[in-house]
């Protein structure tokens, strides 16, 4: 059972990483980086009003963290963009 549980943990961590990338890619379907960030902020799930730290609530925190990480990924990509200047006449 322990090996099976460890395997499940590894699979879950990989799935979290992949879903975070999918969230970033979905956000980047917006027209601007600002819109992509807003998309992630708007779709980030909230926490219950009374947080007890149960396993279900902690999982909700993990999902929120995935949205936060996807937002950081979008910001990092936006920061790598070259600024376009208008040519002087």
N, C-alpha and C positions, 0 to 999 in steps of 0.2 A: 504494500500500500504506500509506503514512503516514496518509493521510486515513481510510482504513478502520480503522487501529489507533487513531487519535484518537477516532473515532466509537465504537469498542468501549469505550474508556476511559470516555467520557461515559455510555454506556449502563450500564456496570458501576457507576459511581458512583451513578447514579439508582436502579439496582436495589438497591444496598446501603442507600440511604436508605429505599426503600419496604419492604424486608424488615425493617429496624430498626423501622419503624412497625408492621408486622404482628406482630413479636415483642412489642412493647409491648401491642398490642391483644389478642393471645392471652393475655398475662399478666393483663390486666385482666378476663379472664373468671373469675378466681378470686374468692372471696367477700370478701377483704380486700386492702388494699394490701400488707400484710405477706406474705400468701400469694402475691401477684403477684410480689413481689421474690424470695421463696424459689423460686418457679417458674423465674424467669430464672436464678437462681444454680445451681439443680439441673440445668438443661438447658444451661448454658454449657459448651461443649466444653473439654476439657483440652488441654494441649500435650504433645507427645512428651517422654519423659524426656531424650533427648539432642537439644537444639535446635541445628540447624546453620545455620538461616537460609535454607533453600532456598525456592524460590518457593511450593511447596506448604505449607511450614511458615509462611511469612509470610501466606499466604491464611488459614490456620487462626487466625492472630493477628487478622486482619481480622474474621473471624467472631466471635471472642471479644470484640472491640471493639464489635461490633454489639450483643451481649448487654449489655455495660457501658453503652452509650448508651441502650438500651431501659430498663435499670434506672434510669438517671438521669431518664429521661422519666417513669417511674412515680413516682419520689420527688418530682419537681417537681409532678406532678398531685396527689399526696397532700398536699404542703405547702400547696396552695391551698385545701384543704378547710376549712370552718368547723368549729370545735370545738363540739360539741353539749353544752350544760350542762343538768343537771337543774334544773327550776324549784324554787325554794325555796317551802316551804309556810308 
